[in-house]
Amino acid sequence: MRTRESTTPCLADARDDGSLEWATRMDRGCETREHRSVSERRDGAGRDQGIEVCLMSGPDKSEEVKFVVPLLDLDLNKRVHACPWKQEQKIFLQFLRHDLQTARACMEFMQMEYLEELQILGKHMHSFANVASGYRTVLDENRKLYNQVQELKGSIRVYCRVRPNFSGQSSISTVRCIEDENITLITSGRYGKEGHRTFTFSKVFGPSASQEEVFSDTQPLIRSVLDGYNVCIFAYGQTGSGKTYTMSGPNILDAQNMGVNYRALSDLFNLAEKRKGTFTYEISVSIDRTHSSERMSRGFKAPIARSLSRESYSLPLLPAVNDCFFSSAAQPAAAIPCFFYSSRCSFSCYYFQPLLLLQPIGFLLYQILSSLLSATVASCLLLISRCCPLLSVAPLLAHIC
Ligand SMILES: Nc1ncnc2c1ncn2[C@@H]1O[C@H](COP(=O)(O)OP(=O)(O)OP(=O)(O)O)[C@@H](O)[C@H]1O
């Protein structure tokens, strides 16, 4: 309003000079300046409100305000004394600057912390690497000791398993007594007299022995496969003596009655999985079908393969799969009998009828075994050997004799 009042005399003077046009132009100029002033004031009020909002959050930044105020540029404030809101803006700017400095200091601190933690992590990694190499050494020693124990216990083991009587079968048994390692059989002596004969094995399993018990004794030797040993396992016995049951299990399989083959497979795969970080194993399975003379078994000569061709055999019909690589125990579950190869080592399982052993193994072994088995059809032998190729039976014979 004051501006308007101050401009009115000028207009009057202009009118007095008679220059109406000039007066009109001046009038318009004044109006424009007045509008500009009003809008500047409005802007100023807006900024004031903004600064008030900023200052309202001041109490929680009291420390910062104390720090900022001495830094105010007083010269600038003098120059802008006509616009007090600019001083407020200056404070606001100082706040921002201080925040920026704090953030930068925080960043530097975090960076230092990060570097320190990185160094600690490096030290931990180093000690982990040391522990890992120590673990590997201990593992190697452990494996050596384990295998030494197995050797001391005997690399060749022969187990005898007596199956239970079938329902409806006579309860008269030729087995007189079973002890831990001995089995005493009733034999027919001279002049019709009853005689006894005792045989000693690594262990004798009675009719009540579970599949788990039989496997637990063979397991340590089978595990040697993964440490570079060759392992061969075979079941020997007359028809119906329980070879298939011991090696595979009954027709309807469940976890409880699975035989040595299935258990050995899953044990080997489990162990290979556990040692995954330390060793890499390649496991392959090859199956040799010895039914109907369709193919020869690995390691056998043609005549023997022919002698296996008896239709009456209940050997499982197996797909002709050879040297297939498997990554889990489930895949070769149906592939029995089978050979396992781990690197250059193998684990072989075979079943034999006594007669079939005549040619590959020799008459001597047949006589020894059949003298036992002729007394009873209800027991089979489980022969397990380490570092012994299937047909080098000399150590087996020595053991049995
Ligand atoms: N320990 C056992 N417990 C229960 N049943 C058994 C046991 N051993 C064998 N059997 C049963 O006896 C029968 C004959 O066993 P199995 O088929 O294993 O004999 P085998 O020696 O393999 O005979 P073959 O040489 O004719 O094939 C099967 O019905 C099997 O389930």
The ligand as an ORCA input file, in Angstrom:
! r2SCAN-3c Opt
* xyz 0 1
  N      17.075   -116.996      6.678
  C      15.889   -117.191      6.107
  N      14.776   -116.768      6.742
  C      13.564   -116.969      6.195
  N      13.354   -117.564      5.003
  C      14.426   -118.002      4.333
  C      15.745   -117.844      4.845
  N      16.600   -118.384      3.978
  C      15.844   -118.838      2.962
  N      14.556   -118.618      3.168
  C      13.458   -119.000      2.286
  O      13.786   -120.245      1.742
  C      13.415   -120.328      0.390
  C      14.595   -120.713     -0.477
  O      15.582   -119.743     -0.323
  P      16.437   -119.223     -1.547
  O      15.590   -119.048     -2.744
  O      17.172   -118.064     -1.070
  O      17.379   -120.452     -1.773
  P      18.527   -120.587     -2.879
  O      19.657   -121.182     -2.202
  O      18.776   -119.279     -3.524
  O      17.843   -121.567     -3.865
  P      18.235   -121.747     -5.411
  O      19.632   -122.188     -5.458
  O      17.298   -122.842     -5.858
  O      17.995   -120.447     -6.047
  C      12.851   -118.997     -0.004
  O      11.449   -119.063      0.056
  C      13.359   -118.070      1.088
  O      12.449   -117.031      1.304
*
